[in-house]
Amino acid sequence: MTELLSRKHPPTTKKRHHLDRRAAKIAAEMRSAADGDQLLTTKQLAALLAVSEQLIEIWRAKGEGPEWVSLGPRCIRYKRSTVLAWLNTRASKNLEVA
């Protein structure tokens, strides 16, 4: 019994998401699209990344997602250029792990 209590948990690493495998492809599509100053809603960003709006909100709460801008108490937007930069970092981290 003491053996079970004395085991140490493995060190926690930053969680990977299935988005990491597609980050480079999404970033390439974004580069060929509209200007970098465009502001995206949470719904637009979720559709672009093919994830749920709830996941975007969870990332925002945990500080894990792309940088966001608050235009008011209930108005959150994501700058297209910062989303692209965030995707590029996710893509490069995925290449390092693979």
N, C-alpha and C positions, 0 to 999 in steps of 0.2 A: 504494500500500500504506500509506503513512504517513497518507493521508487516512482510511482505515478505522480506524487506531489512534487518531487524534485526535478522532474523533466522541465527543461526550459522550452519555451515556445520558439519556433524558428523566427529569425528577424523578419519583420514585416517589410515588404518592398512596395513600391507604388503599384497599385493595381493597373493592369493592362485592360484595355477594352477592345472589343472586336473592331472598333473604329480605327485602331492603330494599323491594322492590316490594309485598310482602304484609304488612309490619310493622304498618301502621295497622289493617288488617283484623283481624289476630291480636290486637292490643292491644285493639281494641273488643270482641272476643269474650271476652278475658280479664277485662275490666272487668265484664262482665255475669255472670261465673261466680263461683266461690267466693271466700272471704276472702283477703286479701293476705298473711297470715302462713303460709299453707300452704307446706310444703316439698316441692319436686319432685325426683325422682330424675333422673339423666341420661337414662334411658329415657323417662320421662314428658315431660321438656322436649323431647327430640328428636321425640316424637310430636306434641306441641303445636305445634312450629315446622315440622313436616313436613320435617325434615332428619335425617341419620344421627347415630347416637350418636357415631361416630368424629369427625364434624365438631364436635360439642359439645366433645369431648375436645381436639381440635386448638385450638379457640378458647380453651379454658381454659388450655392450655399456653402459648399466645401472648399471653394477656391480652386477647383481643379480644371475648370473649363476655360474657354477663351475670355479675355478681358471684356468687360461690359461697361456701358455708359448708362447712368440713370438720368433720364430727362425729366423725371417727376416722380412722385411717390409710387406710382404704379405703371411706370413707363420705362422699361428696360430695352436697350438696343445694343447690338453688337456691330462694331465697325468691320466691314468686309476685310480690310487689310490686316487687322489684328487677328481675325479668325484664320486667315491664310497663314500668317506667321505661326500661330498656335498649331495649325495642322502640320506645318513643316517641321516643327520640333517633335510632334508625335511621330511623324514618319521617320525622322532621323533616329529617334530612340528605338523604334521598332527594328530598324536595320542593324543597330548595334547589338540588340538582343538576339536576332536571328542568326 
